[in-house]
Amino acid sequence: MDLHHPFTREFSEYKETIQSLRIRNEGFRKHFDEYHSLDDSIYRIEEEIDFATDQEIDELKMRRAKLKDHLYETVRRSSRENLQHVNSPVRPLAR
């Protein structure tokens, strides 16, 4: 069983939006990196490479879940905005 939860794999339908946000949005990139750092820490604990108390692992998982929710909302909002921009009618330039 794969214990890692890469954000991009879990939301593969938003892969392009995620890549774009990582490039142009420093706050998103920071949270994205933090999410993956937490995911790696949790994986290492679950695989008994590192050790933690039940409370510590629960707190890590809660932080990861909150980050995931925040990242997902940002991705959905950005994807919706991009879709609206692409589908907006093009108005001819006034002469």
Residue pairs with C-beta under 8 A, 6 or more apart in sequence:
3 42
3 43
3 46
3 47
4 39
4 40
4 43
5 39
5 64
5 68
6 36
6 39
7 18
7 32
7 35
7 36
7 68
7 71
8 15
8 18
10 68
11 18
11 72
11 75
14 75
14 76
14 79
17 75
17 78
17 79
17 82
18 32
18 75
20 78
21 28
21 29
21 32
21 74
21 75
21 78
22 28
22 29
22 32
23 29
25 74
28 71
28 74
31 67
31 70
31 71
31 74
32 71
34 67
35 64
35 67
35 68
35 71
38 60
38 63
38 64
38 67
39 64
41 50
41 60
42 57
42 60
42 61
42 64
44 50
45 51
45 52
45 56
45 57
45 60
46 57
52 60
